[in-house]
Amino acid sequence: AGQQLIFSNTYHLLLQPGPRIIRDAGGIHKFTGREKPFITDSGGFQVFSLAYGSVKESLESGGELKRSNRKVIQSAKKRNDKCHWRSDVTGENAVTVTEDHVIFKSYRDGAKVTLTPESSIQAQRDIGADIIIPLDELPPHHIDRDSLAASVERSHRWEARSLMEHLKDSRERKQAIFSVIHGGTDVELRTKSLEYLTSLPWDGYAIGGSLGNGRDELKQLLWWMMPLFNENGRRDKCRHLLGIADLESVKNAV
């Protein structure tokens, strides 16, 4: 299709085939036979979606915890479809978050997996993408402001730890790392996140977290926020709108 940049999913690559296998194969470019650039995420989005579902599911449920996908799996089995998901890895208690790490279960065998800011960077280093993303927390859209503010602060701490891990050998690896601006649709929290993260030595900036309940709310967010990236020396660094691919929204971000 002519894409210049492909987004690869660290969460799935972490569980299968594993970062070390990709590293030993020469990195993701040789592993896939593709020379053009790759970007990998931290794995955090997929981990937190185990509890709240996709963005669409979270918006439709009003932020309720995701129900078990047991019925989906049983239905797939009746149709003789291949289904590698276990029924006990989503919904309540699917994800445990502490200040240090996040714990989730593998959808393949139910094994507990611990993901830290440092281990996420190490995994992405082994995968060998050209652009990598720090570990952050993705709260649902329907969340009270105090909880959102606490989540933003945790993401800032995790991102700072991710950056420190990256900088240990970034010259050798030649990978770029983008921060992830958070704050939901709250103007004060978004501005605070942008100002703090752009003060650190990232190679570029990604806009993440909850981006509203639809295109109109996203449009309003981008219209007031994107001009801030043209101030205080931020203009020269790349920006990436995470998880958004429709042309209208991309144009609003330019």
N, C-alpha and C positions, 0 to 999 in steps of 0.2 A: 504494500500500500504506500510505500515511499516514506514511512516515518523516519525521522532523523534520530529521535530519542525514544527508547523503549523503557517502560517502567516495569521492573521485576519485583516480585513479592517476597520479601525476606521471610515473612511468617511461613509461607509454604515451602520455600527453599530450605528453611531451618529444619523443618520436619522431614522433608524428603527432596532431594537426596542427601542434604546436609552440606553446610558450607565447606567442610574439609574436603569432601569429594570434589566439589567444584574447584576449590583451590588446587588440589593435586592434579586436576585435569588442565590446569593452566589459567584458571579464572573463567568468568562467565563468557567472555568473548570467544575463547577457544572452545569452551564447553558447548556453546550454541552455534559456533561457526559464523558469528556475526561480528564485523569489525566496527560498526557504528556505535555511538555512545549508549550506555545503560545508566539508569538511575534506580536505586533501591530505596525502599522505605525502611523504617525501623522495625516493623512488625507490630507496632503498637495499635494501629487502627484495627487490624484483624483480631488481635487479642481482645480489645475492648468490645468489639462487635459480637464476641461470643456471649457477652452478657446482655447487650441491648439490641443486637441485630444490625442490619444494614442501616444506612442513614434513612432510607425510605421506611423501614420497619420501625425505627426509633421515633420518627415523626408521627407515624400513624398510631403508635401505641401510647403516645404522650410521655415517653420516657420510661415506661414500665419494663421490667426485666424480661428478656426474651424467654419464651416458653420452650420447653424441650422439643427437639425436632424428631421425637420418636415416631410420630404419625407419618412424617415425611419419609423416614427411613423404611417404615413398614410398607408404605405405599410403593416405594421404589422396589422393594423385594418382591411384592406381588407382581410387578411388571417385569421382573427379572432384570431390572436395571442394576448396574454396578453402583454401589453406594458405599463409600469408604468412611462416612461419618458415623461416629458413635452417638448414642442417644443421651449420654451423660456428660457432655462437654460444653453445653450451652445453658443459658438461663441463670437461675439463682445459684450462687456459689461457684459459678464457672470460672471466675477470675478473683484472685486475691491480690489486693494492692497494698503495699507498705511503702514507707519512705525510701527504702533501699531498692525494691524490685517489684515485679509483678509475676504471679504464678498462674499458669493455666494448664489445661490438660490437652494432650495431643489428640486430634480427632481421629488418628489412625489406630492407636493402641491404648489411649487413656492415660499414658504416662505423664507425670507432672513435669512441666518445663518451667524453669526460672529464667526470666529475662530481666537483665539490668541495663542501665545506660551503657556500661562498659561492654557487656557481652553482645549487645546489639551492634555496636560499632565493630567489635572483633569479627562478628559474623559477616557484616557487610564488607569488611576488609578482606576476608577470605574469599567472598563471592567475587570481589574485584570490580564493582561498578565504578563508573566515572564520577557519579554524584551520589552522595549518601545523605541520609536523614537521621537526626538524633532521636532518641526515644522520648516520647511525650505521652501525655494522658489525653484521651479523647472522651470528654463527658458528653452525655446526650444533650440535645437541644433544649429539652424541657428540664431545666435544673434551676434551683434557686440561686440568687446572686452570691450568697456567702459560699455555697459549695463551688460555684464557678470560679470565684476568686481564689479559693484554696487550690483548685485544680490548676489554675494558671500558674500559681506560685510553685506547685510541685513540678509542672512541666518546665519551668525556668530552671529549677535546680537539676532536674534530669538532663536537660539540654546542656547545661554548663558542664556536667560530668561527662556527657558524651563528647563535647568539644575537647575537654582535657585529654580524654582517651585518644581521640583522633590526632591531636597535635603531637602525641608521643613519637609518631613516625610518619607524619603526613608528607614530608619531603620525599621519602623513599617510595611511598605508595602512589603519590601523584593523584590522590582522590580529592575532589571538592566536597565540602560539606555545607549544607544549607540549614539555617535555623528554621523553626516553625513558629510563626506568629499566632498566638492564641487570644482568647477573650470573648468568644462567641460573637453576638451582635451588640455587646455592651461597649459603647464608645470609650468610656474611661478605661476599662480593662484592656481593650484592644490597643489603645494608644499607649498604655503603660507597657504592655508586652512588646510592642513595636520599638518603643524607645529603649527598653532594657536590652533586648536581643540584638538590635542593630548597633549597640555599643560594644559588642564582642566581635572578635575577628573571624566571622563567618565568611565563606566564599560567595554566598548568595542567600536569598530569603525566600522561604515558602510560606504561603498563607494557608493555615490549617485550622483544626478545631471545628466547632459548629459554625457553618456559614449561612445560617438562616433556615427558614422553613420553606423556601422556594426561590425561584429566580428573582422575583421582585425584591425580596428581603436581601438576597445576595447582591443585587444591583445597587441597592442603597448603601450597603456596607462598603462595596468597592469604590463607589463614587466619592465617599469622604475619606476613605483610608488610603487608596493608592497614591494620591498626591503627596502624602507624607513620605513616600519612598523617594521623592525627588528633593528632599531637604537634607541638610547636614551631611553631605557627602555620601548619601545612600544611592544616588542615582546611577552610579557606575556598576553596581552589582546586579546580578541576575535575579529575577523573581519568578516564582512558580506557584500557580494556583492548584493546590492539592485536590485531587479527586474530581475536578471539574473539566468536562470535555466539550460541552456544547458551545458552539461558535459565539452565540450572543454573550454568554458570560465571559468567555475569553476576551472578547473585544472590550467589555466593560473593565477588564483588569489591565488593559494596556494604557 
